[in-house]
Amino acid sequence: MSIVWFNGGFVEGRLSLDAADRGLTLGDGIFETLAVHGARAIWLDEHLTRMAVAADELGLGFDGAKIRAAVAAVLAQNKFTTASLRITLTRGVVEPRTLTGFGASPSLLVSLSEFNSALSQTITLAVSSIRRNETAPSSRLKTLSYIDNIAAAREVSARADDALMLNSAGHVACTTIGNLFLLKNDQLITPRADQGILSGITRAKLLSQAQEQVVTLADLHAADAVFRTNSLRLVTQITKLDNKPLGNRSLEHIRDFIAKRM
Amino acid sequence: MSIVWFNGGFVEGRLSLDAADRGLTLGDGIFETLAVHGARAIWLDEHLTRMAVAADELGLGFDGAKIRAAVAAVLAQNKFTTASLRITLTRGVVEPRTLTGFGASPSLLVSLSEFNSALSQTITLAVSSIRRNETAPSSRLKTLSYIDNIAAAREVSARADDALMLNSAGHVACTTIGNLFLLKNDQLITPRADQGILSGITRAKLLSQAQEQVVTLADLHAADAVFRTNSLRLVTQITKLDNKPLGNRSLEHIRDFIAKRM
């Protein structure tokens, strides 16, 4: 069971949503997913800052104080030891119904669900035929328009745990749910911000210790270790890419390496 | 006011939607928009065929008979002279919450709204910096993940009525809400299906009379006339591109040309 707050109060899992809400009709909104330990949402400030930047770029109404109050109300109800918190902001209803309308009443959905952090800490990847579009907001911002990631994950699901997505130039971008890092000769390397990647919060935490560059598939195959980052699972090692083993370093080595430098 | 049918019956404009419905949380669904004259939804068979193809590719549950029954129920309530009908199908709730899950109970939303077909029949375009991703399902299928189109329309809204989107190779694809055709020396030309375009129903109706090819911006500037097609507005002439006049033929000429060949 999840704890669900929608547009002003707690609801029992079902929303009373306007049929014309653009979040539903056109994937027109943004979201954040945070790890929760007890009453603490991890890196809440960073997530809200990213959300404010995305809202500004897309022209969505953003009220940080309102979101913080909703998050606090939900966290106060938390009975789970480890949980995931999702904050969803949509454009709401736009009248008249033009693509370019602002939306005077955005919808805010905050939900908290139990999350088992003991999920697998190593995964395999396969390259998807679906590329990241580095010119598109949907590749940089955490928007509700997620269908290409879903299709990429489905495409490889019979042969790998997650899809590796290249950008339109054929360079390494990210997976459907996280950023990528590689370790090579004691140097941490990650695809550059202009490579069609989500601006990840965990990625940002590691960035001062890493080199941003154009990354190729050959770089991944030559790495000492490759890992994925995201806010819920933090560091997940990639053990195989298209069924070929990647790197010879252990997950413990990766974690030690990161811990010593943060 | 709209007439709204959702998951089994008529509702008063607000849906009781599961907070985890993937249509809302991840733009995970598809839709069709049809013109309605009286009790008749124009090209309903063609729209449902396209929807079935998209549902199959994306792994969404599709029940054509159920959709037809809902559409018939909504059309029977129609009081508008001209209206637009929207059919929305989402993946519904997926348990466990993996990107790759099927969704055993898709959500079906059918809504009918008055539509003024006397909207402007000529528009201007400006080129967006956001490209169409010809490798992505979202560029070919009419999915709920529409945010890049919205961002493109917003980007040019101060200087044009709609955005012209190029694909990742820099060739002409389409606009945010329709396909493009050009008329040159009595030949109808349209971007090829592999150019990152939506597989439009009105486009399909004209295709037997047209040549599909790679189209450049220079081709548009050299055309005798350029027009946009979509199911609600049918043929809309493009009079300017980035503030430069396009073609020297009238909208009447375009319509005559098309009418003689269908």
Chai-1 contact restraints between the chains, C-beta under 6 A:
chainA,res_idxA,chainB,res_idxB,connection_type,confidence,min_distance_angstrom,max_distance_angstrom,comment,restraint_id
A,V4,B,A19,contact,1.0,0.0,6.0,A-B,restraint_1
A,G13,B,A19,contact,1.0,0.0,6.0,A-B,restraint_2
A,R14,B,S16,contact,1.0,0.0,6.0,A-B,restraint_3
A,R14,B,D18,contact,1.0,0.0,6.0,A-B,restraint_4
A,L15,B,L17,contact,1.0,0.0,6.0,A-B,restraint_5
A,L15,B,A19,contact,1.0,0.0,6.0,A-B,restraint_6
A,S16,B,R14,contact,1.0,0.0,6.0,A-B,restraint_7
A,L17,B,L15,contact,1.0,0.0,6.0,A-B,restraint_8
A,L17,B,L17,contact,1.0,0.0,6.0,A-B,restraint_9
A,D18,B,R14,contact,1.0,0.0,6.0,A-B,restraint_10
A,A19,B,V4,contact,1.0,0.0,6.0,A-B,restraint_11
A,A19,B,G13,contact,1.0,0.0,6.0,A-B,restraint_12
A,A19,B,L15,contact,1.0,0.0,6.0,A-B,restraint_13
A,A19,B,S111,contact,1.0,0.0,6.0,A-B,restraint_14
A,G23,B,L24,contact,1.0,0.0,6.0,A-B,restraint_15
A,L24,B,G23,contact,1.0,0.0,6.0,A-B,restraint_16
A,L24,B,L24,contact,1.0,0.0,6.0,A-B,restraint_17
A,L26,B,Y146,contact,1.0,0.0,6.0,A-B,restraint_18
A,G27,B,G27,contact,1.0,0.0,6.0,A-B,restraint_19
A,G27,B,L144,contact,1.0,0.0,6.0,A-B,restraint_20
A,G27,B,S145,contact,1.0,0.0,6.0,A-B,restraint_21
A,G27,B,Y146,contact,1.0,0.0,6.0,A-B,restraint_22
A,G27,B,I147,contact,1.0,0.0,6.0,A-B,restraint_23
A,D28,B,I147,contact,1.0,0.0,6.0,A-B,restraint_24
A,D28,B,I150,contact,1.0,0.0,6.0,A-B,restraint_25
A,G59,B,R154,contact,1.0,0.0,6.0,A-B,restraint_26
A,L99,B,I150,contact,1.0,0.0,6.0,A-B,restraint_27
A,L99,B,A153,contact,1.0,0.0,6.0,A-B,restraint_28
A,L99,B,T176,contact,1.0,0.0,6.0,A-B,restraint_29
A,T100,B,A153,contact,1.0,0.0,6.0,A-B,restraint_30
A,T100,B,R154,contact,1.0,0.0,6.0,A-B,restraint_31
A,T100,B,S157,contact,1.0,0.0,6.0,A-B,restraint_32
A,S111,B,A19,contact,1.0,0.0,6.0,A-B,restraint_33
A,I130,B,T135,contact,1.0,0.0,6.0,A-B,restraint_34
A,I130,B,A136,contact,1.0,0.0,6.0,A-B,restraint_35
A,R131,B,T135,contact,1.0,0.0,6.0,A-B,restraint_36
A,N133,B,N133,contact,1.0,0.0,6.0,A-B,restraint_37
A,T135,B,I130,contact,1.0,0.0,6.0,A-B,restraint_38
A,T135,B,R131,contact,1.0,0.0,6.0,A-B,restraint_39
A,A136,B,I130,contact,1.0,0.0,6.0,A-B,restraint_40
A,A136,B,D148,contact,1.0,0.0,6.0,A-B,restraint_41
A,P137,B,A151,contact,1.0,0.0,6.0,A-B,restraint_42
A,S138,B,I147,contact,1.0,0.0,6.0,A-B,restraint_43
A,S138,B,D148,contact,1.0,0.0,6.0,A-B,restraint_44
A,T143,B,I147,contact,1.0,0.0,6.0,A-B,restraint_45
A,L144,B,G27,contact,1.0,0.0,6.0,A-B,restraint_46
A,S145,B,G27,contact,1.0,0.0,6.0,A-B,restraint_47
A,S145,B,S145,contact,1.0,0.0,6.0,A-B,restraint_48
A,S145,B,I147,contact,1.0,0.0,6.0,A-B,restraint_49
A,Y146,B,L26,contact,1.0,0.0,6.0,A-B,restraint_50
A,Y146,B,G27,contact,1.0,0.0,6.0,A-B,restraint_51
A,I147,B,G27,contact,1.0,0.0,6.0,A-B,restraint_52
A,I147,B,D28,contact,1.0,0.0,6.0,A-B,restraint_53
A,I147,B,S138,contact,1.0,0.0,6.0,A-B,restraint_54
A,I147,B,T143,contact,1.0,0.0,6.0,A-B,restraint_55
A,I147,B,S145,contact,1.0,0.0,6.0,A-B,restraint_56
A,D148,B,A136,contact,1.0,0.0,6.0,A-B,restraint_57
A,D148,B,S138,contact,1.0,0.0,6.0,A-B,restraint_58
A,I150,B,D28,contact,1.0,0.0,6.0,A-B,restraint_59
A,I150,B,L99,contact,1.0,0.0,6.0,A-B,restraint_60
A,A151,B,P137,contact,1.0,0.0,6.0,A-B,restraint_61
A,A153,B,L99,contact,1.0,0.0,6.0,A-B,restraint_62
A,A153,B,T100,contact,1.0,0.0,6.0,A-B,restraint_63
A,R154,B,G59,contact,1.0,0.0,6.0,A-B,restraint_64
A,R154,B,T100,contact,1.0,0.0,6.0,A-B,restraint_65
A,S157,B,T100,contact,1.0,0.0,6.0,A-B,restraint_66
A,S168,B,S168,contact,1.0,0.0,6.0,A-B,restraint_67
A,T176,B,L99,contact,1.0,0.0,6.0,A-B,restraint_68
